[in-house]
Each structure stands twice: as structure tokens, then as C-alpha cells.
Amino acid sequence: MIWQTALAKVQADGTPHVLVTILAVSGSAPRVGGSKMVVTQDDVVDTIGGGQLELLAIQHARQILGGEQPSEQHIEHYPLAATALQCCGGAVTLLYEPLGLSQPDVVIFGAGHVGQAVLRLLEALPVRTTVLDARTAWLEPARAQHKLLLPEAVTVHGLTEQDLMQWVPANAWVFVLTHDHLLDYRLIAALMQRADLRFLGLIGSTTKWQNFSLRLQRDGASATELARVQCPIGDGGTRFKEPAAIAIDVVAKLLRDISKADLPSQTSTASSDSSAKEAANGKRISKRQLREQVPGLFR
């Protein structure tokens, strides 16, 4: 597989990855400028020349993916003899482009009319989408990165703890939009026990939630668990009931909520990135040094 194919695949799948590019070459080097490879936590596609240089680049890319290095685009300079113990005698400057690292997970139970409309809106946005449904005919056309067929056992007995861990990651934004109220109930009864979800929404009216919450209380749900569920979903300020209108309302609120939730973490991320930058300063090379060692890089 070449890097273009791999890049399209990991972006379609929402897999965090780093695109590594040879930005400039001085002297003799294994590959020419513009050569690229795609690095994920589990795979490497294409090559920037192999050897110790490529090993160092893969290690650095995976440190970025693991949060041990700054997650913004940056360059690193490698004199091959001194840094990579390669006898080519040249120097290589690499560009690291981290992509898809901080995408929120949106999990939708139900690939019906509203679920399809929500997924169409999310398709062009930087989020990872998963849709689950027991109906193959509805699941196939859904525009989600991950599609999972709900087994019959879930529709009859509800979610197990293993199902929850496998299908719904921590910090996910979860919507229950199925065609079946009994399935809605079983899903909500299991999902509301998860304290690590960013959001749990149930499609339906205020009356539906009143009936659900009364039954959930009788079945042992606590006030804390009930408070984790939002029903109706969206802002509810529209008179339109078409699936597309509901989807616009839901996605608009989702984007605002994600943005608000990201604000505290941005400060902490900036602080950790700053620390990582300071730790890496001994390894980084200045722009002046790059200009001297790689003529033509800055014009």
C-alpha cells in the first residue's frame, strides 16, 4: 500500500495518525525530498528510506500519538551520521503532521431517519462516528466511519458490560435514536450507568422521558443516573419535526457542547505541550541553523 491510499483510509476510519514528509535533503540521503510515510500506533505505510532514520521517525511519530511530544505540526532535523548513525553523510529535515488526534467520538444507536440525517451532517466534520442498528438494510447506507450490527441478544436483553466497553469508548457523545421504544429503554438503562460519557441523549418527547424515568426508578435507577440522560435532545426551539430539522438542531447543540467541553482541556493541553516543547528544545534545531545546513529551505 502507498501512503496516499493509507492516508485516505485512516482519515476515513478516523484513526489518529502522523504524516511524515522529507521536507529537505542536504548531501546524500536514502530518499529524495517529498517522500512520505503514514504512521499509526499499529502500522507504518510507505517509507522515507528505511534504516535508523526511519526508525527514529517512527518512534517520534508514536510519541506524538501517545501524548509524549507536542501534537502540533513541526519539523525535526537529522544529520544522518551523528543522529541516525548512517554513513550517507547527508542531512534530512522531516515534517511531522499529526492528524485526527483529538477527534470526539460520537456513537449513535439507531440508523433510522434521524440517525441518517445526523450522520450526514457529521460526515464532513472532525469527529469519529459509530452507528449501531439491528437492521442491515438501514445500517448499510449510513454515513458513519464505523457500522456495527446489533446482535439479536441486545435487542432482547439489552447491553452487557462487555458490550458497553467494546462499542462505547470513554468520553463519547452518545445518542439513542432507535425505532423501538423497548430497545431505547434497554439501551438507556445500561448506558446511564456509565459515568465516563460526555453526553447521553434519548430521542423523544417530554412525556416519553417522564414514562421512562418512572420505570427506571422502579427498576432501581438513582437520581444521579437519571440526570445523565437528556430527553428531548437538541435545544428544542424549533417547530419543525422533519428528520433533517431535528438533525440540524441536535448537531448544532452537539458542536456547541463539544466546544465548551474542550475549553478547560485546551489550557491543560497547552501547558503540557509547552512542557513537551521545552523538553524537546535540546533536540530541535533553530531556523538559522536550518538555513545554514539546508540551503534553499527558507526562501
FENRA-V314879 format. One record per helix or strand. SS is the DSSP state (H for helix, E for strand). FROM is the first residue (numbers start at 1). LEN is the number of residues. If there is no record, write none. Layout:
SS|FROM|LEN, SS|FROM|LEN
This chain:
H|3|11, E|17|10, E|36|4, E|44|2, H|51|15, E|74|6, H|80|4, E|91|9, E|104|6, H|113|10, E|127|7, H|136|5, E|146|4, H|152|6, H|161|7, E|173|4, H|181|11, E|199|4, H|206|13, H|223|5, E|229|2, H|243|38, H|287|7
